[in-house]
């Protein structure tokens, strides 16, 4: 844990508890280890209703499976945005090919052998309520007559038994919420299920602990990257050549989010209040990227634009619009991403898929300054400015990473998210190219922003579930940085507090808060 992380946890009385009994990071993902006659099989149910989740969970599932030494069957109980995911090959893991019969058997095994902790907890809660009612009713009963002493003794004995049962139910319920998978019928299964994630979060918060986070940032840095079979690699290269993607030019993968793939609904209550974060705040206009695209093409790069067929078609020299191409396949999309020098990303699924292949990312137009912080040393980002509609005020950086913003995060009735300008995007791309060419040392300004973002992520993560899910991983937020050019512009608009002696760059470096790219 970083120095800021250690200081924060010591002040708040929280502790590091986000590991299971084997020391493995917990992930909200169903895993079932079957053992029969000396043979083992690990079934992993990946959340595939969100594209980014599917890639990240396969990566983390492979990290979990590798030391177990058991063959793995990846299945999905939810829909899948990209079927090509199932053809990827995690190193050091024997993956059983996915079939419809295999899915049926795997999901039946999960249904019959995985504990439904939520239902069990509801049953115990009802039993507790019934016992309390019985005890309350007994307090009003009075015995009379010659048998009254015997009846009273028996009554007290029964009351004590009810109280013991009530105490037992309380302990069982507490243990169930603390470690729900200890109630599995298969002792090897200790990982939390999706249906109990909120129970676990509430328990840890009530106990004053640091609750489990979803995004295992530390593990992403060390994860072994997935690959393709020789047959799939050859097939994808041949298809790419036929579509005009050159073999002899470095690729840059580009995704600018639009609202077509995932309909940007606005959910409101009866009084018209927005109930959820509005996804359209993550969208951007691809035309603002054209100057940066032209800069890349002029320097010899070939740009592959990805997305879905509903997107605005891009016709530009040196650009292949895979999103609207009739030849687009899910496996080809993954293959071209894996071949890219880096990815220009949006806050959307393909951004997280890049982790699977170790491809550097430049995130543009981010709205989540804390949760989108670059994880790996070669990752960078810039973010949208935020305008408060009622006052017309542009939020200061301090407010952008504070409750004022995150308590109404992506609420379009309260805030307007202002896209990065073409000049900001081009400057960020130039900086990414310099970084990949070897200019790796972070500037004091980048470290300054990093320090404040990390502190805010740890502080807000204790009370705001969304930040806890995507933010600091037990004191670790990332080894990447905000782009230097953007940090300087932002500082000129809204000066940030200068680094103190306690957090000077050399001390941050020695504390592991700001590792250089060469260290990474």
Secondary structure, DSSP 8 states (H G I E B T S, - for coil): --HHHHHHHHHHT-----B-TTS-B--SSEEEEEEETTEEEEEEE---SSHHHHHHHHHHHHHHHHTTT-EEEEE-SS--S-GGGGG-B-TT--B----HHHHHHHHHHHHHHS--HHHHHHHHHHHHHHHHHHHHHHTT----STTHHHHHHHHHHHHHHHHHHHHHHHHHHHHHHHSGGGG-SSTT-----GGGHHHHHHHHHHTT-----SS-HHHHHH----B--HHHHHHHHHHHHHTT--SSS-EEEE----STTTT----B-TTS-B-S--GGGG---GGGGHHHHHHHHHTT-EEEE-S-TTS-----TTEEEGGG-TT--HHHHHHHHHTEEEEEE-SSHHHHHHHHHT-EEEEEEES-TTTT---STT-EEEE-EEEETTT--B--HHHHTSHHHHTTTT-TTTEEEE---HHHHHHHHHHHHHHHTT-----HHHHHHHHHHHHHHHHHHTT-HHHHHHS-BTTB--S-EE-HHHHHHHHHHS------GGG-HHHHHHHTSS--TTT-
